[in-house]
């Protein structure tokens, strides 16, 4: 028997709900919810208090969660999950050099992300301000509709993915510049597909200006996107296009060339979970 979870068809006989609940507990912690009680974890995950308690107990025994009185926090062992991914996906070798080169030329910041449902998931990031922490934003997720990375990925997505995304409109307004209307967003995606790039000016947050282009695999599928971003107070849409688009496209082609040489990287580094 099969069912649908987060847009994915799952085989209920093979799907392990206990593992899914455990990861739901881990993912409910974020910068706004660093410490939580049992009841708060249950509320954020939608689990019953009894189930949430068993998950927290198991995760604490394994070192992924720590308990301080009535409060729970993530344990340092969570870092092993991301470090294992970094080592196996070879992010350092084939993504960060391109991002660093863009930052060397323009300053500011540069990132690579993939589409994960209606969000963009950052795989790599570097910036002039955090040069000593080049992957500080790895794992960060933002609404796709409010980012240049998300819009360019959605523009090149298949019709099923695109229609599923558009069906969730109206989209959340992150600022008064965010596109929230379905019809308007469809036009934005069509324009991004036609031009080969997408812009984001004060849409995710005030002060952020970015331009993104897709990264294609050897079969011409957009498997990721790369951007360059800076302060919108000094970067107009025209400046992003005229000054940065050419080198951004070259960085995208360089990554595509590496993917052609090592196609396994598409599966290990540029494929969302469950795909």
N, C-alpha and C positions, 0 to 999 in steps of 0.2 A: 504494500500500500504506500502511496506517495502523497505528499502534501507540499505546500509552498511556504517557505520561510524567507523573509527579506528578498522576495523576488526570485528565489532559487527553488527548484523542484528537488525535494529530498526524499530518499527512501527511508521510511520510518523504521524499517527493520534494521537498517544499518546505522541510522543516526543515533549517537549517544547523547541523550539529553543531559546526563549528569555532567559531562565535560562542557557542554554548551552553557549550563548554569554556572559552572565554575568560572568560565571566561567572562560571562556577563557580570559577575561580581568584580572581577579584576578591572573590567573596563568601566565600571560605574565610578571609579575614583578618577578625579581630574583636578585641575588647578583650583576649581571652585569648591571641590569636595575632597579635601586632603584627608580629613579625619571624619569618620561617620560612626554612628551607633548602629546596632543591629537593625533597629526599626528603620533607620534612614537607608541602609543598604537594601533592605527588603522593599522599601517604597521606590527606590530608584531603579531596581531591577524588575519589579513586578513579581518577585518571588514571595512565597509565604515566609513568615518569620522563621518557622521551623526549618524550611529548606535553606534559607539564607544562613541560618546558624550553622547547619552542617557544612555548607560550602566554606564559610569563614573558618570553621574549625579545621577542616582538611587543608585549606590553603595556608593556615598558620603553622600547622605541623610541617608542611613542606617548605616553609620559609618565604612564601609569596605574600603573606599578610602578617602584620604584627598587631598585637592587642595591647592597648594601654588603658587599663581600667575598663570602662564601658565603650571606649572608642577603638576603632580599627583604622590602620593605615597600610599602605602597600609596603612590602618588605623589599630589601635590596636585591633579593634573588630575582625579582621581576626583570632586572637588567640583563640577566642571562638570556632571556627570550630574544631581546632585540640584538644583543651582541652575537648570538648564534646566527641570526638572520643576516647581520652585516657581514660576518665571515663567509657564510655560504653563498651570498648573492654577489659578492665582490663589488659592492657599491663604491668602495674607496678607489678601485682601479678604473672603473669605466664611467662613473658619473661625476664624481667630485672634481677631477681635473678640468672638465668643461665648465663647471660652475665657478671654479677658482679663477679661470681665465677671464670669464665675464666680469667677475668682481674686480680683478686686477685692472681691467680696462675702464669700467664704468663706476667702480666703487659700489656702494649700496649693497644689494643682495640678489641672490639667484637661487632657484629651487627646481627640483624635478618632482613631479607628482603623478599619481595614477588615479583613475576614477574608481571609487568604491561606493556603489549604489549612487546616492545623490550627494555624495561628499567627495572631496579630493583628499587623498592620503599622501602626505609628503614622505618621499623616500630619501631625499637628500637636500641639504640646504647649507649655504655658506653666505657670510656677509662680512663687510668691512668692520662692522661693530663687534662681531663675535668670531673673528678669524681663528681664535684659539679653540673654538668649539664648532667646527665646520658641519657637524651633523646634529646641531642642537635642536632642530625642528623635526627630526625624523619621527614619524608616527603622528604628527599633528594632523588633525582633520578639520576641514572648513567646508561650509556649504558651497557646492559646485556653482550654483547660480550667481554667487557674489564674487567669484574669482576669475581672473583671466585664464588660469589653468583649467578650471572646471568648464568654462564656456567653450574653450577650444577643443577639449576632449569630448564634450557632449555634441559639438558640431560635427565631429568625425565619427561618432558612435553609430552603431546600427540602428535601424528604425525602431526595433523593439525596445532597446535601451532608452532611446530618445523619447519615445511616446510614453514610456513608464515614468520618466522624469517629468515630462510636461503635465502628466495627469495629476501631479502633486501640487500644481499651482492652486491658489496664489502662493508665491514664495515669500519667505520671511524677509522683511525689510531690515537689513543690517544698518543702513543709513538711509537718508532721503534720496540717495542716488541709486540705490539697489533696484534692479528690474524685478518686479513682482508679478506682472501680468503675463499670462500664458501666451497670448498672441504676440505681445512685444518680445518676449523671450524667444519665440520661434523665429522671429525676424532677426534677432541678434545672432542666433545660431546659424541661420542661413548665410548671413553676412560674414560670419567668422569662417565658415566653410569656403565661401567664395574667395575671401582675401587670403586665407591661410594663416591667420593670426587672430587673437582676441585681446581686447583691452579691458582693464579694470581700473577705473579712476574713482576713488572715494566710495567704492561700493561695498567692500568688506568692512572697512573702517575708514574714518576720515584720516587723510594724510598718506594713504597708500595708493601709489600709481604703479601699474605693471602692464607688461605685454608678454603674451605667451604664444608659443607655436607647438604643434604636435611633434612627437617623436615616432617615427614609423619603423615597423619591423621589415624584414626582407620581403614580405608579401604585401606591403603597402598598408598595413593596418596600424592605426594610431594606438600605440600601446602605452604611451605616457605623454607628458607635456613638460616643457622647460620654459621658465620665465626669467625675466630680469625686472627688478622692482626698485622703487625709490620713493622719495617724498613728493607727494602731489603738489606741494607748494612751489616746487621748482621744475617739475616734470609734467609737461602737457602731453596730450595724446600725440600731437604732431612731433614733439621731440622724441618720444619713445619710438615712433615709426622711423623717423629720419635718421636718428643717431644710433639706435640699438637693434633694429630689426635684422639688418644684414648679418651682424655677428651672431645674433641669436639663432638665425636659420642655419648658419654654419655649424654652430655647436650642436644643433639638432642632427644635422647630417653626419657629424663626427660620431655621435652616439649610435646612429643607425648603422654606420659602417662597422662599429664594434659589435653590434648585435648580429650583423651578418656573419662575422667571423666566429662568434660564439653564441649561436642561437639558443643554447640552453639558458642563457641569461634572461631571455624573455619569460621563461617559465619560473625561474628562481627569484628574479628581482622585480619584474614588471607585471606580475599577474596577481590580482587581488585574491584573497582567500575564498575558496569555494568555486573558483572559475576553472 
